[in-house]
Amino acid sequence: QVQLVESGGGLVQAGGSLTLACAASGRTSIASAYAMRWFRQAPGKEREWVAQMMPGGSTYYPDSVKGRFTISRDNGNNRLFLQMNSLQTEEKEVYYCKVDDEWGLGTQVTVAS
């Protein structure tokens, strides 16, 4: 079973940047995953997809974050990353990584005005 632990969340000023990390452990590695994604969820709202990386390295983003968020991976260290720039106050949410069918526990991002 894969275990995923996110880190890197915290408080940032509007317009600032954060980089989230997702450390994978267990039998499945980031290098062999078929789907790597980041999501976010605000209280009372549905979980929203914000970034995806395919095994070949292709990346996809919704329009809401395109040009500001970047998903990347470090196969050697079995980690997935999400670089977030120009963060806005409404993006104060819990961010989750998902590798194949496994979810992480999430990390809180707070954006102050």
Sequence and secondary structure as in RCSB ss.txt:
>XXXX:A:sequence
QVQLVESGGGLVQAGGSLTLACAASGRTSIASAYAMRWFRQAPGKEREWVAQMMPGGSTYYPDSVKGRFTISRDN
GNNRLFLQMNSLQTEEKEVYYCKVDDEWGLGTQVTVAS
>XXXX:A:secstr
  EEEEE  EEEETT  EEEEEEEESS  GGG S EEEEEE TTS  EEEEEE TTS EE  TTTTTTEEEEEET
TTTEEEEEE S  GGG SEEEEEETTEE   EEEEEE 
